[in-house]
Amino acid sequence: MVLKRTSLPRTAEAVALAELRDAIVRGDLPAGAPIRQSAAAEELGLSVIPVREALKTLAGEGIVTYIPQRGYTVTELSPRSVDDIFRIRELLEGEAERNASVQLRPEGIAVMRVALDDQRAAVASVDVPGVIAGNRRFHFALLDHCDNEWLLRFVRQLWEALEPHRALSYRRAAVAGDFARAEAILAEHDSIVTAFEGGETALALRLLADHRSGGLADFHRLLTSAGN
């Protein structure tokens, strides 16, 4: 496990939360890996208490799982759990996108385009963290316009639960030299933002729904590959 302490003036719990989450997304803590509170606290130069509180937060987000008598482990997704998450995403994220699209203005669409350009550059340079960050910025350039705070909060939680597994998918593809799906995602993103730029909001929302369905298929392929 490699945890990196930053010098930002944050609370101890905020530091622990950010560094544990980043370690999981980077793959330093893979699915199923145990998280030893004392070891993590020592690496971060913190007491066990903020680490324990951070783990409770991550458990609430579904990123880690608490097992009595065993402690915390990084959550392993099953095909059923992926289906359940994407079903909720279909309902909540689709509603958030519709809400956000009403508030979306040309400058917001421009932010989506910039995020897409950043993602494209990251794919070209095989920068997996950059690809993940660009993908998230692209979607939240729209979603952040949703004016329903609770709806957006739940959507973020669903994204957090999937992010480590999304990162694993990109890393495996990069190692294999397979960039076909990454390029397809770029093309899908381009079609979405182009539709918004052309004022075709209904088309953009349909493309987002199709894009989400493609993401579900990606996760099932990842789980099938992991099981082999």
VOGU-3710 file (C-alpha; in Angstrom, 3 decimals, decimal comma):
1> mvlkrtslpr> 0,000/0,000/0,000  1,399/3,418/-0,965  -0,225/6,402/0,697  1,004/9,907/-0,072  0,663/12,595/2,563  -0,017/16,050/1,121  0,786/19,407/2,713  -2,667/20,918/2,223  -4,175/22,406/5,405  -6,897/19,798/5,885
11> taeavalael> -8,242/18,019/8,913  -6,674/14,683/9,768  -9,853/12,868/8,771  -9,995/14,708/5,421  -6,372/13,743/4,732  -7,049/10,102/5,580  -10,218/10,055/3,458  -8,556/11,601/0,399  -5,436/9,446/0,566  -7,287/6,181/1,143
21> rdaivrgdlp> -9,685/6,932/-1,702  -6,803/7,841/-4,027  -4,889/4,682/-3,097  -7,942/2,577/-3,963  -8,523/4,366/-7,283  -4,815/4,102/-8,193  -4,981/0,367/-7,554  -2,491/0,395/-4,682  -5,322/-1,146/-2,661  -7,030/-3,589/-5,072
31> agapirqsaa> -10,507/-5,064/-4,688  -10,610/-7,486/-1,779  -7,488/-6,085/-0,124  -7,649/-5,668/3,657  -7,024/-2,204/5,083  -5,139/-2,246/8,359  -6,059/0,855/10,289  -2,840/0,986/12,302  -0,645/0,515/9,222  -2,514/3,178/7,248
41> aeelglsvip> -2,319/5,585/10,175  1,424/5,032/10,490  2,019/5,656/6,772  0,028/8,880/6,916  1,545/10,048/10,175  -1,878/10,161/11,807  -3,590/8,567/14,759  -5,923/5,632/14,170  -9,040/7,673/14,978  -9,172/9,807/11,763
51> vrealktlag> -8,345/6,721/9,681  -11,205/4,835/11,322  -13,615/7,702/10,641  -12,449/7,929/7,018  -13,065/4,204/6,574  -16,569/4,606/7,950  -17,198/7,283/5,318  -15,815/5,072/2,539  -17,985/2,211/3,769  -21,017/4,496/3,506
61> egivtyipqr> -20,027/5,230/-0,099  -19,674/1,519/-0,865  -15,952/1,779/-1,643  -14,905/-0,383/1,298  -16,760/-3,091/3,177  -16,716/-3,706/6,914  -16,747/-7,329/8,022  -17,150/-7,991/11,777  -14,089/-9,623/13,360  -12,101/-9,000/10,156
71> gytvtelspr> -12,204/-5,244/9,646  -12,303/-3,296/6,405  -11,582/-4,539/2,885  -11,808/-2,834/-0,505  -15,219/-3,667/-1,934  -15,400/-6,373/-4,582  -18,250/-5,895/-7,037  -20,369/-8,802/-8,253  -22,345/-8,811/-11,522  -25,523/-8,445/-9,453
81> svddifrire> -24,192/-5,437/-7,550  -23,100/-3,787/-10,803  -26,572/-4,294/-12,255  -28,106/-2,809/-9,125  -25,811/0,245/-9,204  -26,474/0,908/-12,885  -30,217/0,539/-12,383  -30,072/3,271/-9,749  -27,804/5,321/-12,012  -30,356/4,990/-14,795
91> llegeaerna> -33,036/6,426/-12,523  -31,091/9,055/-10,593  -28,389/10,102/-13,036  -30,851/10,270/-15,910  -33,040/12,593/-13,837  -30,004/14,662/-12,794  -28,950/15,013/-16,445  -32,411/16,181/-17,449  -32,430/18,685/-14,601  -28,920/19,902/-15,414
101> svqlrpegia> -29,607/20,238/-19,139  -32,244/22,883/-18,386  -29,636/24,943/-16,538  -26,813/24,301/-19,020  -25,470/27,360/-20,834  -22,881/27,746/-23,636  -20,076/28,284/-21,126  -20,987/25,001/-19,415  -20,928/23,203/-22,758  -17,508/24,740/-23,389
111> vmrvalddqr> -16,287/23,203/-20,117  -17,496/19,806/-21,351  -15,533/20,292/-24,558  -12,360/21,202/-22,640  -12,756/18,144/-20,407  -13,136/15,975/-23,506  -9,964/17,465/-25,016  -8,105/16,731/-21,766  -9,402/13,167/-21,786  -8,347/12,707/-25,400
121> aavasvdvpg> -4,837/13,937/-24,609  -4,649/11,559/-21,631  -5,690/8,600/-23,792  -3,037/9,514/-26,360  -0,318/9,634/-23,687  -1,578/6,500/-21,883  -2,133/8,570/-18,733  -4,652/6,389/-16,871  -5,239/8,783/-13,928  -5,673/11,589/-16,466
131> viagnrrfhf> -8,204/9,547/-18,435  -10,198/8,836/-15,266  -10,086/12,478/-14,190  -11,039/13,715/-17,664  -13,945/11,291/-17,877  -15,279/12,465/-14,524  -14,830/16,159/-15,369  -16,712/15,641/-18,629  -19,773/14,146/-16,961  -19,813/16,486/-13,986
141> alldhcdnew> -19,419/19,523/-16,218  -23,054/18,701/-16,970  -24,173/17,086/-13,716  -22,917/19,924/-11,523  -25,616/22,124/-13,099  -28,287/19,970/-11,434  -29,995/22,188/-8,850  -31,270/19,279/-6,726  -28,555/18,967/-4,082  -29,743/15,607/-2,731
151> llrfvrqlwe> -30,068/14,063/-6,167  -26,547/15,167/-7,073  -25,209/13,857/-3,761  -26,522/10,347/-4,465  -25,208/10,434/-8,045  -21,739/11,312/-6,733  -21,906/8,407/-4,298  -22,687/5,985/-7,128  -19,733/7,322/-9,103  -17,435/6,943/-6,102
161> alephralsy> -18,476/3,304/-5,677  -17,573/2,521/-9,300  -14,437/4,648/-9,712  -11,845/2,108/-8,470  -13,234/-0,528/-10,822  -13,368/1,926/-13,723  -9,704/2,735/-13,101  -8,845/-0,981/-13,058  -10,541/-1,420/-16,415  -8,475/1,386/-17,971
171> rraavagdfa> -5,232/0,081/-16,441  -5,804/-3,428/-17,784  -6,558/-2,073/-21,245  -3,417/0,090/-21,158  -1,235/-2,854/-20,140  -2,710/-4,927/-22,979  -2,259/-2,067/-25,440  -5,996/-2,158/-26,173  -7,270/1,373/-26,663  -10,344/0,558/-28,760
181> raeailaehd> -12,835/1,077/-25,943  -11,112/4,263/-24,772  -11,380/5,645/-28,304  -15,035/4,578/-28,506  -15,765/6,429/-25,259  -14,112/9,549/-26,671  -16,322/9,273/-29,755  -19,430/8,883/-27,580  -18,458/11,917/-25,510  -17,862/13,913/-28,666
191> sivtafegge> -21,328/13,029/-29,976  -22,889/14,073/-26,659  -21,199/17,460/-26,472  -21,795/18,075/-30,188  -25,510/17,490/-29,641  -25,537/20,011/-26,787  -23,582/22,495/-28,903  -26,200/22,134/-31,632  -29,078/22,702/-29,228  -30,241/19,081/-29,587
201> talalrllad> -30,798/18,451/-25,893  -33,155/15,483/-26,329  -30,582/13,764/-28,551  -27,794/14,473/-26,056  -29,820/12,902/-23,247  -30,532/9,804/-25,345  -26,832/9,511/-26,154  -25,983/9,787/-22,456  -28,402/6,954/-21,668  -26,840/4,793/-24,408
211> hrsggladfh> -23,383/5,694/-23,081  -24,381/4,528/-19,615  -25,595/1,204/-21,059  -22,209/0,783/-22,695  -20,589/1,413/-19,316  -22,623/-1,403/-17,786  -21,362/-3,776/-20,463  -17,789/-2,598/-19,770  -18,118/-3,455/-16,088  -19,494/-6,901/-16,841
221> rlltsagn> -16,532/-7,556/-19,152  -14,183/-6,410/-16,393  -15,754/-8,764/-13,853  -15,703/-11,667/-16,334  -12,028/-11,014/-17,028  -11,257/-10,833/-13,307  -12,917/-14,184/-12,782  -10,800/-15,934/-15,392
//
